[in-house]
Amino acid sequence: MSMEHKAFLFDYAGFHKELEAILIGALDSKEIDALRNFILENLDNLKDPYEGEPLDSDWEEMVDPKDVHQYGDFALTLFYDPQSDIGLGYEWDILENLPDDGDFESSPVLGVPLGKNNNVFDPGKIGSYFQSPELVQSNLTKLNSIFSNSTDDSASLESAIEMLNEAKNEKKGLYVTF
């Protein structure tokens, strides 16, 4: 069974400034208090990460299980719109076998996980990745090079380039999840 690749334009700078340290600290400590406080302070600007609807006063009833990953999932919506998926759907895994001469810092269609070792942010338990605007640009440059030197007419590769181009043009990063 293939997993659905979802990608969202992501305010990486805002995330880095406001939430990244809180989320990493919560992952390390397994304590939700700082994340919960972040959510309460920003409640008017957060959304249900699954349906994209604004959160209301009953928001915490949707958090299940009540762990760092789920609270983090809600907190992250300050930096992206859950209703604006620009991901690659089920065709993403075709691109996992791209030629790589060691130039890719990470998968160009995924990014890098947040956290260390076996303690990474993963609300859906099947993968969650981030790309800074700089990583988006680097991956875009490399995919464009592969595309221009390819004899294949790969619609999946073109879709990946379009996704990265959109992030680059908006000067955003990407949040990728499954």
Secondary structure, 3 states (H helix, E strand, C coil): CCCCEEEEEECHHHHHHHCHHHHHHHHHHCCCHHHHHHHHHCHHHCECCCCCCECCCCHHHHCCCCCHHHHHHHHHHHHCCCCCCCCCECCHHHHHHCCCCCCCCCECCCEECCEECCEECCCCCCCEEEECHHHHHHHHHHHHHHHHCCCCCCHHHHHHHHHHHHHHHCCCEEEEEC
